[in-house]
Amino acid sequence: MPLLDVYGRTHELDVKSIDTIATRLEARRGSVKYMRMLQEYLAATQSILALGCGTGVEVREILRRPDFRGRVTAIDISADLVERGKGLAEQEGFAGSIEWLVGDAAGASSVRWGLRLGVGAYAREPRA
């Protein structure tokens, strides 16, 4: 049985599956090791492009840094996860601080950014 990349198919999933994924993504914030690793990448970053952002747990963490004054763009193929991320950002006081986009991360490959988060295995084949 072939393995399926569930994160690459989030735009095709049902609400229950999206709930499970959103819970798992948000659990990252509770990991001291994960948050420490994220903070190490942020030292001199002025712009963030979060590819496959899911609920945006990383971008919201970036915006908590008092020394961060750059721009943040978050993109995910799942409109449901982007909407959840917008809601969480609003609850946490970051409503106007993130540019949220729904789309394929491959379309953002030609843009110059200070830091790209999350592209890994989830980007589709680049467009010609």
SVG drawing of the C-alpha trace seen along z (x, -y; Angstrom):
<svg xmlns="http://www.w3.org/2000/svg" viewBox="-16 -47 36 49">
<polyline fill="none" stroke="black" stroke-width="0.4" points="0.0,0.0 1.6,-3.3 1.9,-6.0 -0.1,-9.2 1.1,-12.7 -1.9,-14.0 -0.5,-17.5 -0.2,-17.7 -4.0,-16.9 -5.5,-19.1 -7.6,-20.9 -9.4,-17.6 -10.1,-16.4 -13.2,-16.3 -13.8,-18.4 -12.9,-15.7 -9.6,-15.2 -8.9,-18.9 -9.8,-19.1 -7.2,-16.4 -4.5,-18.1 -5.2,-21.5 -4.9,-20.1 -1.6,-18.4 -0.2,-21.6 -1.1,-23.7 0.6,-21.1 3.9,-22.3 3.6,-25.4 3.8,-23.2 7.1,-21.7 10.0,-23.5 12.4,-21.9 10.4,-22.9 9.9,-26.5 13.6,-26.8 14.6,-25.6 12.2,-28.1 13.6,-30.9 17.1,-30.1 16.1,-30.7 14.6,-34.1 17.5,-36.1 17.9,-38.6 14.9,-37.8 13.0,-40.7 10.4,-38.9 8.7,-35.5 7.0,-33.3 5.4,-30.4 4.8,-27.7 2.2,-25.1 1.5,-27.3 -1.5,-25.2 -3.0,-27.1 0.0,-29.5 1.4,-28.4 4.9,-29.4 4.0,-32.8 2.1,-33.7 5.1,-32.7 7.3,-35.0 4.9,-37.9 5.3,-37.5 9.0,-38.5 9.3,-42.1 12.3,-42.6 10.4,-41.4 9.2,-44.3 9.1,-42.6 6.3,-41.3 4.7,-37.9 2.9,-36.0 1.3,-32.6 0.1,-30.3 -1.6,-26.9 -3.4,-24.8 -6.3,-24.3 -8.8,-27.1 -10.1,-25.5 -6.7,-25.6 -6.1,-29.2 -9.5,-30.2 -8.6,-28.5 -5.3,-30.3 -7.0,-33.6 -9.3,-33.0 -6.5,-32.0 -4.5,-35.1 -7.4,-37.3 -7.9,-35.7 -4.2,-36.3 -4.2,-39.9 -2.5,-39.4 -5.5,-40.0 -3.9,-42.5 -0.3,-41.3 -0.4,-38.3 -1.1,-38.2 -3.0,-34.9 -3.2,-33.2 -4.8,-30.0 -2.9,-28.3 -0.2,-26.0 3.2,-26.8 4.9,-26.1 3.7,-29.5 5.7,-31.3 9.0,-29.8 10.3,-32.9 9.7,-35.4 12.7,-36.5 12.2,-36.1 14.3,-36.3 13.1,-33.0 10.9,-30.3 9.1,-28.0 7.7,-24.6 8.0,-24.0 9.8,-20.6 7.9,-17.7 4.6,-19.5 5.3,-21.7 4.0,-20.3 6.1,-20.3 7.2,-23.8 5.3,-25.5 7.2,-26.0"/>
</svg>
